[in-house]
């Protein structure tokens, strides 16, 4: 602390001596007092003195305050006072010091006290731990103190926080604090923390900072929000600028889509406050950070595509074409749109389709070019439009062709109702405003950049300079204006017009021998260039001399010697005679040595403080760097070297043509080989499919064979069973089950017979009683009784007659049944002999047969039921008929299966034929491939032997497949 004592020694020792003693006493109370209240009062008193007596409090009390932070953490009030006191000591935010010397001294004090505080890294770690306290009186002063430390010695404090465990994560919690004061100061703290430190930027980004910041911006009202939105946007810029990892994370997290609502500015009459302009300006800058040309091309391209897909580019174009937009916002919007479309074909095509809301509608490009060539527009706006036009044409040959086509005679509107982009460029190129000349020349040069086709097309452009005179070409008109020099009175820089035209001509003639021939065809051009280069002019004209030397060098280097008067060798001799090679090279070096050359080569955006500095174009500086060395070599080369170089060039061209021819041939052969390989693969697939189909058909045939054999066996068994069944039925007439049923019926017939016999006996006894009781004739009563009895007797006789007739009929039926019984007995005996019943002997069967004979004589009424048995036998015969029909249907099914088998065999034969044809085709293709490989070997192209082995293996596999197919065909 010796330097602090020195500072104190330099101050007046009057009234401050008493304050120093007071501060010393307070420090003693803080250090020695045992009561917390006494220490708290002492720290509060130090806080009140720290603003006015910053040096004294800092020297004497800093160590005691740090000790308070370590020991009294349980009391939030004393911690808050200590943090406030330290903040007052370290911070340079006080604005009371007016004098410059005192301000510088205050800044020195802040950095010195900060150095003392962070010398012990534990102090910063202690401060980070205090930020975890939720108490407002602890957290808020802690945030302010840490922010002040970062402002004073940012890199050192950043490093300490970076190595502290969970240091950055603790600070990220401040964004989630519900108290806006702490949250807003937390944003300021993160701004200072993330400044110029990529490691901390990545940690903060992966701690979900993008999500939280975008939420805050949305809550605050996007562009209509206050200064909090501005602070969040600055923090987002810190996280994204020159940090490819965070940019990729921002894009992958779909945060670009959340930027679209920022640019929905609403009604044009809603007003543009200063804060809204600032916010929108920062939002546009944030978009430009994502699509900056300094970023890796892949990252920029992906962000550009995402902005088009989410509608952000469309929203920016809406602001671009809107009315009432402030000039600085419009300028920044044009610059933003420029970088969003730069090098992205999809975005460039969309921008070409945008129309301004006018009547009739005009393309946005035309409206912007009108602003560029209008000298009444602000300079920064004209620079922005030029940058937009350059970005629209960057790597956009389609757009270049559209711009050049507006200058060609076939596309010019004869009515003059509409103004095209080409007409505006020509108008700016030949106006009296030097800045318009330069901008139009540079814009037209970008329409020719790396596009030989458009360079040749632009040679067709004819201009009508005045009434009655024939039209002249655009190239001739440019050289005419260039030769006039300062004769035309122009507004602005003296050399700006000539520099612009020379840059246009150099771009036009480079890599275009036809344009060089047209330029040299005008006999006045070469003398003009040599005269300009040979003169000794002032420093201002040296740049023009250097550009003339470059143009003449391009005319030599890209000369195809089609003009005898201006062949390469003659032009070099002319330079050597009139200028001198050394002098020519010296004048050529004036371009790259110019102070504005290096500035223009740094970035593509034309950003100049004033029109006088608008001399070089970024793309032109690349061209100069590319051509300066080759032109120098071309000037010093002799004619013999040129001839050798020409021969070498011709040889190389021939070699290149031969190589190109062979490359094309090899490419075609590769394509043919690819096609053949594809055909082979398809044929293999077809072959495999056919083989699988044949395998399936063979399996199906085998299944049908198995089914056929199974049906054949089943039908054989059924026929045998049917034969045995029919034979048994013919032998006995009935089955054993029928015999048991017939026995039961015989028992029933027997009972019925006995009942009829008993009834007949009763009738006979009644007749006998009536005969024995007949009276003699005597009385009337007896006669009447006899008459009544005679009637009853007549009735009985009649019944008797009916009974006798019934008996006779039954006896006839019994006789028939007896004959049938004899036949049944014969059949039964034959059945018993053929199939004897277990457990019964022949004697038993004979006994039962005898019983059956006795019982059959009594059967009368139940004979009809025996006929039912005959009906059942008929049903069995019908079942036999049905079985025969089923057998016939099985035979028909077998015939159908046999037909299907024949068809499948025919299909197999056809498939084998197709397979043989495919094998022949594959053999032809292998022969073709072999011949092509021989040709490649003859041409010197190496051919690997593995391909031949693979083809040989493939032939072997095909032969094996063919043999397998033949075996399956024989099966």
HELIX and SHEET records of a PDB file:
HELIX    1   1 UNK A    2  UNK A   10  1                                   9    
HELIX    2   2 UNK A   16  UNK A   32  1                                  17    
HELIX    3   3 UNK A   36  UNK A   50  1                                  15    
HELIX    4   4 UNK A   54  UNK A   71  1                                  18    
HELIX    5   5 UNK A   76  UNK A   90  1                                  15    
HELIX    6   6 UNK A  100  UNK A  119  1                                  20    
HELIX    7   7 UNK A  121  UNK A  130  1                                  10    
HELIX    8   8 UNK A  136  UNK A  152  1                                  17    
HELIX    9   9 UNK A  154  UNK A  163  1                                  10    
HELIX   10  10 UNK A  167  UNK A  172  1                                   6    
HELIX   11  11 UNK A  173  UNK A  176  5                                   4    
HELIX   12  12 UNK A  180  UNK A  194  1                                  15    
HELIX   13  13 UNK A  198  UNK A  206  1                                   9    
HELIX   14  14 UNK A  209  UNK A  219  1                                  11    
HELIX   15  15 UNK A  222  UNK A  224  5                                   3    
HELIX   16  16 UNK A  227  UNK A  240  1                                  14    
HELIX   17  17 UNK A  244  UNK A  252  1                                   9    
HELIX   18  18 UNK A  257  UNK A  263  5                                   7    
HELIX   19  19 UNK A  268  UNK A  270  5                                   3    
HELIX   20  20 UNK A  274  UNK A  290  1                                  17    
HELIX   21  21 UNK A  297  UNK A  309  1                                  13    
HELIX   22  22 UNK A  312  UNK A  321  1                                  10    
HELIX   23  23 UNK A  327  UNK A  341  1                                  15    
HELIX   24  24 UNK A  345  UNK A  353  1                                   9    
HELIX   25  25 UNK A  364  UNK A  372  1                                   9    
HELIX   26  26 UNK A  379  UNK A  393  1                                  15    
HELIX   27  27 UNK A  397  UNK A  405  1                                   9    
HELIX   28  28 UNK A  409  UNK A  411  5                                   3    
HELIX   29  29 UNK A  421  UNK A  429  1                                   9    
HELIX   30  30 UNK A  434  UNK A  448  1                                  15    
HELIX   31  31 UNK A  452  UNK A  458  1                                   7    
HELIX   32  32 UNK A  474  UNK A  484  1                                  11    
HELIX   33  33 UNK A  485  UNK A  487  5                                   3    
HELIX   34  34 UNK A  496  UNK A  509  1                                  14    
HELIX   35  35 UNK A  513  UNK A  521  1                                   9    
HELIX   36  36 UNK A  523  UNK A  534  1                                  12    
HELIX   37  37 UNK A  539  UNK A  557  1                                  19    
HELIX   38  38 UNK A  568  UNK A  578  1                                  11    
HELIX   39  39 UNK A  581  UNK A  588  1                                   8    
HELIX   40  40 UNK A  590  UNK A  593  1                                   4    
HELIX   41  41 UNK A  595  UNK A  600  1                                   6    
HELIX   42  42 UNK A  611  UNK A  613  5                                   3    
HELIX   43  43 UNK A  618  UNK A  636  1                                  19    
HELIX   44  44 UNK A  639  UNK A  732  1                                  94    
HELIX   45  45 UNK A  736  UNK A  772  1                                  37    
HELIX   46  46 UNK A  780  UNK A  834  1                                  55    
HELIX   47  47 UNK A  842  UNK A  858  1                                  17    
HELIX   48  48 UNK A  863  UNK A  938  1                                  76    
HELIX   49  49 UNK A  945  UNK A  970  1                                  26    
SHEET    1   A 2 UNK A 355  UNK A 356  0                                        
SHEET    2   A 2 UNK A 362  UNK A 363 -1                                        
SHEET    1   B 2 UNK A 462  UNK A 463  0                                        
SHEET    2   B 2 UNK A 472  UNK A 473 -1                                        
END                                                                             
